Amino acid sequence: MSSKMMRHVVLVIFMFSLLLPGTGTFAAPAEKLDIEGRMLHRRAVAAAIWGMPLVGIRSFLTATRRDLGGDWNDIIYFSRPMVSRHGFLTANNQTPYVVASLSTKQGALVVEIPPATDKAKLFGSFVDIWQQPITDVGPKGADRGKGGKYLFLPPGYGGEIPEGYLVFRPCSYAVYVALRPVPGEGASLAEVVAYGKQVRVYPLSKAHYPPPTRYIDAYPHKWDTLPKYDLSFYKLIAEVINEEPVQSRDLAMMGLLASLGIEKGKPFTPDARTRKILTAAVQEAHEYLQWMFETQSFRRYFPDRQWSVFNLPREQARRGWPFMTRNRMLIDLRANMYHFVTFMPKKPGAAAAVAVTLYDAAGQPLNGRSTYRLRVPKEMPARDFWSVIAYSFATHGFIEGARRVGISSLILDQVDRNEDGSVDIYFAPQPPPGHERNWIQTGERFWVGLRLYGPQKLLLATKRWSLGDLEVVR
């Protein structure tokens, strides 16, 4: 064969090869699949950020069924304050909780709240499936501490509404509530727990002869309500989409979710390829939310110290946290908030004020290796009590396995105090010699939350009080 003919044959083979699958630009299904996969990944990241509030709150029902054998409309209470085995986003460990996942799917639902007494009063909130606050409870809530019958109507309810109820119309069938029975002076734990168990739940249709409420003590169990950033994240979104009415504001997202296999009226059964994409996407979304938490969630309270408060628009707080403006939904801001908290109150700061710190006095992130000291002064701007709690930076729940996660003014008889009445709190992986009674265990990167119950607003607004930073002592 001549060299000219050989070149001709080589050219023909080359041109033909361009038409073979995966070898040229005319037919490249592998590239097309990659483009589709990247698109699904991006949509899945956006879906996780959009769905963060409902996953965070729906996890309560999932944990109730899995860990406690409970279900809708059961009252979950704690016979003692929480410890590190209880997985909750930024929970308090100083008072027992009363929590419930409620549903009006079968009809209007009544929740009876007892009146405040000298022994105890309730503090907490009801929220819908998007964690938008419905109303607050207790002296700073709708019942003003007098107790009352909170009536929740299902979406589209057109029946009669009897008199004598505090009436609410959530956008969802699901209603979640978390209450803290705050002890009065001299009240025992048993009295506070018994007071919390006076909360009752029953259908409006049976209000004349209410059936008994089911109570489940969560304290002995490992009740883990923390959201999980894996495939289960999307399973919870799919469950809620199938159970709840779709809001008009979310119609565009419904179109994107359908490409991920999440569609109203259809089971969520992703194939192996989609499961892999979703798992990677939710982890990326989590990384983004963690970055937002550290860089955008807070603003300095004291200009010369590390203590900060929530960096949230006042207009959103005034309107009860709809996370919407006239022109858009604040999806990132909403996701950032509900990735580390639950049960935002309708009226922030009315019953409690919160400050946080992620850094020590030198501006370095709080780590699980060093020993830190925080001096809490005798006089704090809290009429009821204050608490200091260490939270895992990774989960925003308690540090799992910690022997003690927090200290408050309710247990000052159990800690050592300084001559001036102040309290030194130590954060360390192991108890500092001589300070075991004042020790909060760490062992991993953490942050600290300070709560002031019954906040003295004038002192807080004028900052005429002082609190130092965490200082490294070893």
C-alpha positions in Angstrom: 0.0 0.0 0.0 1.4 3.4 -1.0 2.0 6.0 1.6 -0.8 8.2 0.0 -3.3 5.4 0.3 -2.2 4.7 3.9 -2.8 8.4 4.9 -6.2 8.2 3.3 -7.1 5.0 5.3 -5.9 6.6 8.6 -8.0 9.7 7.9 -11.1 7.6 7.3 -10.6 5.6 10.5 -10.1 8.9 12.4 -13.3 10.5 11.1 -15.2 7.3 11.8 -13.9 7.2 15.3 -15.4 10.6 16.1 -18.9 9.1 15.6 -18.3 6.2 18.1 -19.7 6.6 21.6 -17.4 8.3 24.1 -14.7 9.0 21.5 -15.6 12.3 20.0 -17.7 15.5 20.2 -20.6 14.3 18.1 -21.8 11.6 20.5 -20.7 11.8 24.1 -23.3 10.2 26.4 -20.7 10.1 29.2 -20.4 13.9 29.1 -24.1 14.3 28.9 -24.6 12.1 32.0 -22.0 14.2 33.8 -23.8 17.4 33.0 -27.1 15.9 34.2 -25.4 14.7 37.4 -23.9 18.1 38.1 -27.3 19.7 37.6 -28.9 17.2 40.0 -26.1 17.9 42.5 -26.7 21.7 42.4 -30.4 21.3 42.7 -30.0 18.9 45.6 -27.7 21.4 47.4 -30.4 24.1 46.9 -33.1 21.7 48.1 -31.2 20.9 51.3 -30.8 24.6 52.1 -34.5 25.3 51.3 -35.7 22.3 53.3 -33.5 22.8 56.4 -36.3 24.2 58.7 -38.7 21.4 58.0 -36.0 18.7 58.4 -34.8 20.2 61.7 -38.3 20.0 63.2 -39.6 16.8 61.5 -36.6 15.1 63.1 -38.5 15.3 66.4 -41.2 13.0 65.2 -38.7 10.6 63.6 -36.7 10.4 66.9 -40.0 9.9 68.9 -41.0 7.0 66.8 -37.5 5.4 66.6 -36.2 6.0 70.1 -39.3 6.2 72.3 -42.0 4.2 70.6 -44.2 7.3 70.5 -46.1 9.1 67.8 -48.2 12.2 66.9 -49.9 13.9 69.9 -47.9 12.1 72.6 -46.4 14.3 75.3 -42.7 13.7 75.7 -41.4 14.9 79.0 -38.2 14.7 81.0 -38.2 13.5 84.6 -34.8 15.1 85.0 -33.0 17.8 82.9 -31.3 16.6 79.8 -27.8 15.1 79.7 -25.3 14.6 76.9 -27.0 11.5 75.5 -30.0 13.6 74.5 -29.5 15.0 71.0 -31.1 18.4 70.6 -30.1 21.6 68.8 -28.9 24.1 71.4 -31.1 22.7 74.2 -30.9 23.8 77.8 -29.9 21.2 80.5 -31.0 23.1 83.5 -34.8 22.6 83.4 -36.9 19.6 82.3 -38.6 19.8 79.0 -42.1 19.1 77.7 -42.1 18.4 73.9 -44.8 17.2 71.4 -45.2 16.6 67.7 -48.9 17.4 67.1 -51.0 16.8 64.0 -54.4 18.2 63.0 -54.7 15.8 60.1 -57.7 14.1 61.8 -59.2 17.4 62.9 -58.8 20.4 65.2 -56.6 19.8 68.2 -56.7 21.3 71.7 -53.6 21.8 73.9 -54.3 22.7 77.5 -51.7 24.8 79.3 -51.8 25.0 83.1 -51.7 28.4 84.8 -48.4 29.6 86.3 -48.0 29.0 90.0 -45.5 30.0 92.7 -43.9 26.6 92.1 -43.5 26.8 88.3 -44.3 28.5 85.0 -44.0 27.5 81.4 -41.8 29.1 78.8 -41.8 28.0 75.2 -43.4 28.2 71.8 -45.6 26.4 69.1 -44.2 26.4 65.6 -45.4 25.0 62.2 -43.6 22.6 59.9 -41.4 25.5 58.6 -40.6 26.5 62.2 -42.3 29.8 61.8 -43.5 30.6 65.3 -47.3 30.3 65.8 -47.5 31.6 69.4 -45.6 31.7 72.7 -46.7 30.1 76.0 -46.7 31.2 79.6 -46.5 34.7 81.2 -44.9 36.1 78.0 -47.2 34.1 75.7 -50.8 34.2 74.5 -52.2 32.9 77.9 -50.3 35.6 79.9 -49.5 33.0 82.5 -53.2 32.3 83.3 -53.2 29.1 81.4 -55.6 28.3 78.6 -56.9 26.0 75.8 -54.8 26.5 72.7 -56.9 25.4 69.7 -55.1 24.6 66.4 -57.2 24.3 63.3 -56.1 22.3 60.2 -55.5 24.1 56.9 -58.8 25.0 55.2 -60.9 24.4 58.4 -64.4 25.7 57.9 -66.2 24.3 60.9 -67.5 26.1 63.9 -65.1 27.6 66.5 -66.4 27.4 70.1 -65.8 30.2 72.6 -63.2 30.0 75.3 -60.2 29.0 73.2 -57.0 30.7 72.0 -57.4 30.0 68.3 -54.6 29.6 65.7 -54.6 28.6 62.0 -51.1 27.2 61.1 -50.2 26.8 57.4 -49.5 23.1 58.1 -51.2 20.1 59.7 -48.1 19.5 61.8 -47.6 21.7 64.9 -44.6 21.3 67.2 -44.2 22.6 70.8 -41.3 22.7 73.2 -41.9 24.0 76.8 -39.6 24.5 79.7 -41.2 24.4 83.2 -39.2 27.1 85.0 -39.1 26.4 88.7 -40.2 29.0 91.3 -38.3 29.7 94.5 -38.0 26.6 96.6 -39.7 24.3 94.1 -38.5 20.7 93.9 -37.6 18.9 90.7 -40.6 16.5 91.3 -43.0 19.5 91.6 -41.7 21.1 88.4 -42.0 17.8 86.5 -45.5 17.2 87.8 -46.4 20.7 86.7 -45.2 20.1 83.2 -47.3 16.9 83.0 -50.4 19.0 83.4 -50.2 19.9 79.7 -52.9 17.9 77.9 -53.7 17.1 74.2 -57.0 16.0 72.7 -59.2 16.4 69.7 -61.7 19.3 69.7 -64.3 16.8 68.8 -63.8 15.1 72.2 -63.5 18.2 74.2 -66.5 17.4 76.4 -64.9 14.1 77.5 -61.2 14.4 76.7 -59.4 11.1 76.4 -56.2 10.6 78.5 -53.0 12.1 77.1 -50.1 9.7 76.7 -47.0 10.8 78.5 -43.5 9.3 77.7 -40.5 10.0 79.9 -37.5 10.6 77.5 -34.9 11.0 80.2 -33.8 7.3 80.5 -33.5 7.0 76.7 -31.1 8.3 74.0 -33.6 10.5 72.3 -31.6 12.0 69.3 -33.5 14.6 67.4 -30.5 16.1 65.7 -30.8 16.4 61.9 -28.6 14.0 60.0 -26.8 15.2 56.8 -27.2 12.0 54.8 -29.9 10.5 52.5 -32.4 10.6 55.3 -32.4 14.4 55.0 -34.2 14.1 51.6 -36.4 11.3 52.8 -37.8 13.7 55.5 -38.4 16.3 52.8 -40.3 13.8 50.7 -42.4 12.7 53.7 -43.4 16.3 54.4 -44.2 17.1 50.8 -46.6 14.1 50.7 -48.3 15.0 54.0 -48.6 18.8 53.9 -50.3 21.3 51.6 -47.8 22.9 49.2 -47.4 26.6 49.8 -47.7 28.9 46.7 -44.3 30.4 47.6 -42.7 26.9 47.1 -44.1 26.0 43.7 -40.9 26.7 41.9 -39.0 24.5 44.3 -41.5 21.7 43.7 -40.5 21.7 40.1 -36.8 21.3 41.0 -37.5 18.6 43.6 -39.3 16.5 41.0 -36.0 16.1 39.2 -34.6 14.6 42.4 -37.5 12.1 42.7 -39.3 14.1 45.3 -42.9 14.6 44.1 -46.2 14.9 45.8 -48.2 11.7 45.6 -45.3 9.6 44.6 -42.9 7.4 46.7 -39.3 8.6 47.0 -37.2 5.7 45.6 -33.9 7.1 44.3 -31.6 4.8 42.4 -28.0 4.1 43.4 -26.6 7.0 41.2 -29.1 9.5 42.6 -28.5 8.4 46.2 -24.8 9.0 45.7 -25.5 12.5 44.3 -27.9 13.4 47.1 -25.5 12.2 49.8 -22.6 14.4 48.4 -25.0 17.4 48.0 -26.4 17.4 51.5 -22.8 17.2 52.9 -21.9 20.2 50.8 -25.0 22.1 52.0 -23.9 21.3 55.5 -20.5 22.7 54.9 -22.0 25.9 53.6 -24.3 26.2 56.6 -21.4 25.7 59.0 -19.5 28.4 57.2 -22.5 30.8 57.5 -22.9 29.9 61.2 -19.3 30.9 61.9 -19.1 34.0 59.7 -22.6 35.5 59.5 -24.8 34.3 62.4 -23.7 36.7 65.1 -22.6 40.3 65.8 -20.6 41.6 68.7 -22.5 42.6 71.8 -19.6 44.1 73.7 -17.3 45.9 71.2 -14.1 44.9 73.0 -15.0 41.2 73.8 -16.0 38.1 72.0 -19.6 37.7 73.2 -22.1 38.1 70.4 -25.8 38.1 69.8 -27.9 36.8 66.9 -27.4 38.8 63.7 -31.0 38.9 62.5 -33.1 41.6 60.8 -35.2 43.4 63.3 -38.0 43.6 60.8 -38.2 39.8 60.6 -38.3 39.5 64.4 -41.1 42.0 64.6 -43.1 40.1 62.0 -42.6 36.7 63.8 -39.8 35.2 61.6 -41.6 34.7 58.2 -38.1 35.0 56.6 -39.8 36.8 53.7 -39.7 40.3 52.4 -42.1 41.9 49.9 -39.9 40.8 47.1 -38.2 37.5 48.1 -37.8 34.6 50.5 -34.7 34.8 52.7 -33.8 31.1 52.1 -30.1 31.3 53.2 -30.9 33.3 56.3 -33.7 30.9 57.3 -31.6 27.8 56.7 -28.7 29.3 58.7 -30.9 30.0 61.7 -32.6 26.6 61.8 -29.5 24.6 61.2 -28.4 25.3 64.8 -31.6 26.2 66.7 -35.2 25.1 66.9 -38.4 26.7 68.4 -37.6 30.4 67.8 -40.1 32.4 69.9 -42.8 34.6 68.4 -41.4 37.5 70.5 -37.6 37.1 70.8 -36.1 38.3 74.1 -39.4 38.5 76.0 -38.7 35.5 78.2 -35.0 34.9 77.6 -32.0 36.6 76.1 -29.1 34.7 74.5 -25.4 35.5 74.0 -22.8 33.2 72.4 -19.1 33.0 72.0 -17.1 30.9 69.6 -13.7 32.3 70.5 -11.4 32.9 73.5 -10.1 36.2 74.8 -7.3 36.2 72.2 -9.8 35.6 69.3 -8.9 32.0 68.8 -11.6 29.3 68.2 -12.5 27.4 71.3 -10.9 24.0 71.0 -11.3 20.7 72.9 -7.7 20.5 74.1 -7.2 23.7 76.1 -8.5 24.6 79.6 -10.6 27.8 79.7 -12.0 29.8 82.5 -15.1 32.0 82.4 -15.8 34.2 85.4 -19.6 34.8 85.8 -20.2 37.8 88.1 -22.6 37.6 91.1 -25.0 40.1 89.6 -26.4 39.1 86.2 -29.2 40.8 84.3 -31.6 37.9 84.8 -34.6 38.0 87.2 -35.2 34.2 87.0 -31.8 32.5 86.4 -28.8 32.3 84.0 -27.2 29.3 82.4 -23.9 28.6 80.6 -23.7 25.6 78.2 -21.0 24.2 75.9 -22.2 23.0 72.5 -20.5 20.9 69.9 -19.4 22.9 66.9 -20.0 19.9 64.7 -23.6 19.2 65.7 -24.8 22.2 67.7 -26.1 19.8 70.3 -24.5 18.8 73.6 -21.0 17.3 73.4 -21.8 13.6 73.4 -20.4 11.7 76.4 -19.7 14.9 78.4 -20.2 14.3 82.1 -21.6 17.8 82.5 -22.7 20.1 79.7 -23.7 23.2 81.6 -23.9 25.2 84.8 -26.5 27.6 85.9 -27.5 29.8 88.9 -30.1 27.1 89.8 -27.3 24.8 91.0 -25.0 27.3 92.8 -25.2 25.1 95.8 -23.3 22.4 93.8 -20.4 24.6 92.6 -17.6 26.6 94.3 -18.0 30.3 94.4 -15.5 33.1 94.9 -15.5 35.4 97.9 -17.2 38.2 95.9 -20.0 35.8 94.9 -18.8 35.3 91.3 -18.4 31.8 89.8 -15.5 30.5 87.8 -16.6 28.0 85.2 -13.9 25.7 83.6 -14.1 24.2 80.1 -11.6 21.3 79.5 -11.4 17.8 78.3 -10.5 16.6 81.8 -11.4 18.1 85.2 -8.8 20.8 86.2 -7.3 19.8 89.6 -9.2 21.5 92.4 -12.0 22.7 90.2 -13.9 19.5 89.5 -17.2 21.0 90.8 -17.1 23.9 88.3 -16.0 21.8 85.3 -17.8 21.5 81.9 -16.3 18.7 79.8 -15.3 19.5 76.2 -12.8 17.3 74.1 -13.8 18.7 70.7 -14.3 22.1 69.1 -17.2 23.9 70.9 -19.0 27.1 71.4 -20.7 28.5 74.5 -24.3 29.8 74.9 -25.3 32.1 77.7 -29.0 32.4 78.5 -30.6 35.0 80.7 -34.1 34.0 81.8 -36.3 36.9 82.8 -33.9 39.3 81.1 -33.5 42.8 82.5 -33.9 44.6 79.3 -32.6 48.1 80.4 -29.3 46.6 81.6 -29.0 44.6 78.4 -29.8 47.5 76.1 -27.4 50.0 77.9 -24.8 47.2 78.5 -24.4 48.4 82.1 -23.1 45.0 83.2 -20.0 43.1 82.4 -19.0 39.6 81.4 -15.4 38.7 80.5 -14.3 36.3 77.8 -13.1 32.7 78.1 -9.4 32.8 79.0 -6.9 30.0 78.4 -5.4 28.9 81.7 -3.6 25.8 80.4 
